[in-house]
């Protein structure tokens, strides 16, 4: 898998993909998708050094997935941890290594920022598939969240 950090030119693809991801979510029947808010979130991923955003690319350099996350501080310490915020792979590319490779990149980034651990919280609809991916990455299931100490 090829990947790169998100760039301003990715905005339209990210917004379309984020809307598709939202439509697949359990929240789509209860909440309204907000393009303006998604746009602001995108720009934080390219400007805030504590926000992580990557795009996965296929062999033709076409985007096929994205992952965003952030470094946060514990409420009781100045130590930091990484938290995955959103992860999406286009339906035609699911079942391969794209999600795992993006997760690895996020974990590596968190390590490079001296994070103590990293958390992933998959949506309920993909939890079964996520269990297998998390196991490959030595993550522990703690309720609805997966954790890996770094």
N, C-alpha and C positions, 0 to 999 in steps of 0.2 A: 504494500500500500504506500502510495505517495501521500504526503500531507504537507501543509504549510499553515502558518498562522493566518487568521482571517485578515483580509484587506478591505479597504473601502469599496473596491469593485465587486466584492461578494455580497453587498447589501441586498440586492434584489433576489438572488438565489436563496440567501438565508431567510429573508422574509417569507418567500413562497414556501420554503421547506418548513419553517417554524409554524406557518399556518396549517400545513399538512399534518405536522406532528400534533398540533393542538386538536385538529379534527379527529385524530385517532385516540385522543386522550379521553379519560373518563369525565373530564371537566367540560367537554365541548357542548354538552346539553344544558349545562348550568351557568356557564360564564361566556362572556363575549370576548372574542379575540381583538386585541388592540394593537393595530399596526404602528401607531405612534410610540407606544410603550416598547414594543419589540425593536423599533428603530433605535431608541435611546439605549436599550440594553446592548444592541449590536455595537454602537459607538463606544460604550464602556469597555467592551472586549478588545477594541483596538487602541484604546488610549489609557486605560488604567493598568498599571503594572501588577496589580493584585488580581486581575481578571485574566483568565486563560481562554483563548478561543482558537480552535483549529478547524480546518476543512480537510476532509479526505478526498483524494482524487483517484479516478480510475486511470487505466493505461492511456487514455486519450486526454488526460488532464481535465476531465469533466468532474465537477463536484458530485460526490455521492454520499457525503455525511458530514456532520459537524458535532463538535463537543465543546461545551463551555463550562467553566468552573471558576472558582474563586478561592483565594487565600483569606481565611478569617482567623480571628483571635478567639481563644477560649474566653469565656466571661470571667474566669478566675485567674487568668495568667496572660502574660504577653506572648506566650508560645502560640504558634500558628498551626492550623490544619487546613487541608484542602477539601473542598466540597464541590462535587459535580453538580452543575445546575441543570443542564439540558444535554441530551445526546440523541442524535437522530441519524438513521441510515435509510436511504431511499429503499422502498420495498423490494425493488428488483435486485438489490445487492445485499439483502439480509441473509444470514446463515453462513456467511464467510467470516473473514478475519477483520473486517473493517472496524467493528465496534471494539473488539479486543485491542487492536492496534491503537485506536484513539485513547482507550483507557490507559494503556501502557504509557503513552506520551504524556497524559495528564499526571500519572503517578511520577514519572521521571521529572516533570516540571516541578511538582510539589516537593520532591526530594531536593532539587536544586535550590529551592527557596527555603530550605531547612524546616519544612513542615514536619510535624510529629506523626501525623496520620492523615489518611485520606478517606473520604466517605462518598459512597454512591447510593442513590435512592431511585431505583427503577420504578416506573409506573406499574400498577398492578397487572396490566395486560401483558407485560413482557417478563414478569418475575420468574416464571419457569425457565425461560431461555437465559435469563440473567444469572440464575443460580449456577449454570454450567460455566459461564464466562467468569464469574466471580471466583469460582473454585480454581480455575486455571491461573488466576492472578493472586492466589493465596489470600483471598479476602474472607473475612468471617461475617456471617449473617447475624445481625443483632436486631431482631425484629423486622422492620420494614427497610432497614438500612444495612448496607454492607460496609465493613471497615477493614482497612489494612494499616497496621502500624508501620512506620517507615524507619 
